[in-house]
Amino acid sequence: MLKCSDDTLYTGITTDLQRRVEEHNNSPKGAKYTRIRRPVELIYCESHKDKSGATIREIEIKKLSRTKKLELIK
């Protein structure tokens, strides 16, 4: 999960966390949402054994309210 410069939260999946954070901050490959909200900061991550599990968890997290997301990262 990323915290954007406007204090919003962004959730996504990747196979290379450091590369993806770098892209969100410095590259046109970053998500459209984060490109206009730079810089972003990594505030939470989880590991999953496969893409399917990661995608399921991403969807679960995206359904959470902002309050619940902030509780999750504590």
C-alpha positions in Angstrom: 0.0 0.0 0.0 1.3 3.4 -0.9 0.6 6.7 0.7 0.4 9.5 -1.9 1.4 13.1 -1.4 -2.3 14.1 -1.1 -2.6 11.6 1.8 -4.7 9.1 -0.2 -3.9 5.4 -0.3 -3.1 3.3 -3.3 -3.1 -0.6 -3.3 -1.7 -2.8 -6.0 0.3 -5.9 -6.6 3.8 -6.5 -8.1 6.5 -9.1 -8.3 9.3 -6.6 -7.6 8.3 -4.1 -4.8 11.3 -1.8 -5.0 11.1 -1.4 -8.8 7.4 -0.7 -8.6 7.7 2.0 -6.0 10.4 3.6 -8.1 8.1 3.5 -11.1 5.3 5.1 -9.2 7.6 7.9 -8.1 9.8 8.5 -11.2 8.5 6.8 -14.3 5.7 7.1 -16.8 5.1 3.4 -16.0 3.6 4.4 -12.6 -0.1 4.1 -12.3 -2.1 7.1 -13.6 -3.5 7.6 -10.1 0.0 7.9 -8.5 1.6 9.9 -11.3 -0.4 12.9 -10.3 0.1 12.3 -6.6 3.8 12.0 -6.3 5.8 11.4 -4.3 4.4 8.2 -2.9 5.7 6.3 0.1 5.4 2.5 0.8 3.5 2.1 4.0 2.4 -1.6 4.0 3.2 -4.8 2.1 2.4 -8.5 2.3 3.9 -11.5 0.5 1.9 -14.2 -1.2 3.1 -17.4 -2.9 1.3 -16.7 -6.2 -0.3 -14.0 -8.3 -3.8 -15.4 -7.6 -3.4 -15.2 -3.9 -2.0 -11.6 -4.2 -4.9 -10.5 -6.4 -7.5 -11.9 -4.0 -5.9 -10.1 -1.1 -5.6 -6.9 -3.2 -9.3 -7.0 -3.8 -10.0 -7.6 -0.1 -7.9 -4.6 0.9 -9.4 -2.3 -1.7 -12.9 -3.1 -0.3 -11.8 -1.9 3.2 -12.7 1.6 4.3 -9.8 4.0 4.8 -10.1 3.6 8.6 -9.8 -0.2 8.3 -6.8 0.2 6.0 -5.1 2.5 8.5 -5.8 -0.1 11.2 -4.3 -2.8 9.1 -1.0 -1.0 8.7 -0.6 -0.4 12.5 
